[in-house]
Amino acid sequence: MADLRELQNLVSNIRQQRGFTMDPLKILVLLTEEVGEVARELKRTWSPNYDPFSKKDLEDELADVLVCLLALANQFEIDLEKVLLSKLVDKDSHREWKSASLTH
């Protein structure tokens, strides 16, 4: 299983090989589009006006979101694994989470 750094490098290599855009603003547009496609798939879980929900389609769209997010981080040389752990484990561990008390 690949760690986040390995996935970030893999995405960088594949995107370069395929000649995909490296412009951060264009990557953001692509990310936004993919998030919209996730929303479309989730809408299928409750709206009778669309084809039935497909977990496989949702998986594909979530993968596309992750690829765009990793690509955007790559353009600014951001190590997402490092910053995710720093934010989630270190910085946010000292915050009081009111939502946590509501679930207990």
Number of C-alpha atoms within 10 A of each C-alpha: 5 8 8 15 14 12 16 23 14 16 19 20 12 11 16 12 9 8 9 12 13 15 11 16 11 13 20 15 12 18 20 15 16 21 18 14 19 20 13 15 22 16 16 15 14 10 11 9 8 12 11 13 16 12 12 10 14 17 13 14 21 17 14 19 21 18 22 25 19 23 27 22 16 18 13 9 9 14 14 16 14 11 12 13 12 13 11 11 11 12 11 12 11 9 8 9 10 8 8 8 8 7 6 5
